[in-house]
């Protein structure tokens, strides 16, 4: 199409503008009030929400890694070995499990995790690595592994 003036060119944007706004309104559908219905307010809030979503994906990954480390650390302390020594002994024993799998084992399969911890403790004692304690179970504390 050929436009003879700027005015006709500006007025021809209709359908494209509709779909561009519709995309923003679909992203703002769960907002409340004018943040949902007013385009000039909705676009600002949608852009901000998308920025937080991008940061949130990285934070979620970091939080999960921290959770896995805490679970594995708690499991290893329960079996008398520190986390660093435990991971080092697993590497030396060619047991290639990552922290996610180890945390799942520590949470849902305590006896399997206990067997892995026992292998790591024996490897640590053979190699003479530090931070290996004698098996000590505190009194008055019940863990999932004690229940039979």
C-alpha positions as CSV (number, residue, x, y, z in Angstrom):
1,X,0.0,0.0,0.0
2,X,1.1,3.5,-0.7
3,X,0.2,6.3,1.7
4,X,0.0,9.8,0.5
5,X,0.3,11.3,4.0
6,X,1.5,10.4,7.5
7,X,-2.0,10.5,8.9
8,X,-3.2,7.6,6.8
9,X,0.0,5.6,7.7
10,X,-0.6,6.0,11.4
11,X,-4.3,5.0,11.1
12,X,-3.4,1.8,9.3
13,X,-1.8,0.2,12.4
14,X,-5.1,-1.2,13.7
15,X,-4.9,-5.0,13.6
16,X,-1.2,-5.2,14.5
17,X,-1.7,-2.9,17.5
18,X,-4.7,-5.1,18.6
19,X,-2.6,-8.2,18.6
20,X,0.4,-6.5,20.3
21,X,-1.9,-5.3,23.1
22,X,-3.6,-8.6,23.3
23,X,-0.3,-10.3,24.0
24,X,0.4,-7.9,26.9
25,X,-3.1,-8.3,28.3
26,X,-2.8,-12.1,28.2
27,X,0.4,-11.9,30.3
28,X,-1.4,-9.5,32.7
29,X,-4.5,-11.7,33.0
30,X,-3.7,-12.7,36.6
31,X,-3.0,-9.2,37.9
32,X,-5.6,-7.2,39.8
33,X,-7.4,-3.9,39.0
34,X,-6.0,-1.4,36.5
35,X,-2.8,-3.4,36.2
36,X,-4.9,-5.9,34.3
37,X,-7.1,-3.7,32.2
38,X,-5.2,-0.5,31.4
39,X,-2.6,-1.0,28.7
40,X,-0.2,1.7,29.8
41,X,-0.1,0.3,33.3
42,X,-0.2,-3.3,32.3
43,X,2.8,-3.1,30.0
44,X,5.0,-1.6,32.8
45,X,3.9,-4.3,35.2
46,X,4.3,-7.1,32.7
47,X,7.9,-6.0,31.9
48,X,8.7,-5.9,35.5
49,X,7.2,-9.4,36.1
50,X,9.2,-10.8,33.2
51,X,12.4,-9.4,34.7
52,X,11.6,-11.0,38.1
53,X,10.8,-14.3,36.3
54,X,14.2,-14.3,34.7
55,X,15.9,-13.7,38.0
56,X,13.6,-16.2,39.7
57,X,14.8,-19.0,37.5
58,X,18.4,-18.5,38.6
59,X,17.3,-18.1,42.2
60,X,15.3,-21.3,42.0
61,X,18.3,-23.3,40.8
62,X,20.5,-21.8,43.5
63,X,17.9,-22.6,46.2
64,X,17.6,-26.2,45.0
65,X,21.4,-26.7,45.1
66,X,21.4,-25.3,48.7
67,X,18.6,-27.6,49.7
68,X,20.4,-30.7,48.2
69,X,23.6,-29.7,50.0
70,X,21.7,-29.3,53.3
71,X,20.1,-32.7,53.0
72,X,23.3,-34.5,52.1
73,X,25.2,-32.7,54.8
74,X,22.6,-33.7,57.4
75,X,22.7,-37.3,56.2
76,X,26.5,-37.5,56.4
77,X,26.6,-35.9,59.8
78,X,24.1,-38.5,61.0
79,X,26.5,-41.2,59.8
80,X,29.6,-39.6,61.3
81,X,31.4,-38.1,58.3
82,X,31.6,-34.5,57.0
83,X,30.2,-33.5,53.6
84,X,33.5,-32.7,52.0
85,X,35.2,-36.0,53.0
86,X,32.0,-37.9,52.0
87,X,32.1,-36.4,48.5
88,X,35.8,-36.9,48.1
89,X,35.6,-40.6,49.2
90,X,32.7,-41.2,46.7
91,X,34.9,-39.8,43.9
92,X,37.8,-42.0,45.0
93,X,35.5,-45.1,45.2
94,X,34.2,-44.4,41.6
95,X,30.7,-43.8,42.9
96,X,29.5,-41.0,40.6
97,X,26.3,-39.7,42.2
98,X,25.5,-36.0,42.1
99,X,24.1,-34.0,45.1
100,X,20.5,-34.2,43.8
101,X,20.5,-38.0,43.7
102,X,22.3,-38.2,47.1
103,X,19.7,-35.9,48.6
104,X,16.9,-38.0,47.3
105,X,18.6,-41.1,48.7
106,X,19.1,-39.4,52.1
107,X,15.5,-38.3,52.2
108,X,13.6,-41.4,50.8
109,X,16.1,-44.3,51.0
110,X,17.9,-43.9,54.4
111,X,19.3,-47.5,54.4
112,X,20.8,-47.1,50.9
113,X,22.3,-43.8,52.0
114,X,23.6,-45.4,55.1
115,X,25.3,-48.1,53.0
116,X,26.9,-45.4,50.7
117,X,28.1,-43.5,53.8
118,X,29.6,-46.7,55.2
119,X,31.5,-47.2,52.0
120,X,32.7,-43.6,52.1
121,X,33.8,-43.9,55.8
122,X,35.8,-47.1,55.1
123,X,37.5,-45.4,52.1
124,X,38.3,-42.4,54.3
125,X,39.8,-44.6,57.0
126,X,41.9,-46.5,54.4
127,X,43.1,-43.3,52.8
128,X,43.6,-41.6,56.1
129,X,41.3,-38.6,55.4
130,X,40.3,-36.3,58.3
131,X,36.9,-35.5,59.7
132,X,35.7,-39.1,60.2
133,X,34.1,-39.7,63.6
134,X,33.2,-42.9,65.3
135,X,29.6,-43.8,64.8
136,X,27.8,-41.9,67.5
137,X,24.0,-41.8,67.8
138,X,22.7,-39.2,70.2
139,X,20.3,-40.4,72.8
140,X,16.6,-39.4,72.7
141,X,16.6,-38.7,69.0
142,X,14.8,-41.0,66.6
143,X,15.6,-41.0,63.0
144,X,14.0,-42.8,60.1
145,X,16.9,-45.3,59.9
146,X,16.3,-46.4,63.5
147,X,12.7,-47.4,62.9
148,X,12.3,-51.0,61.8
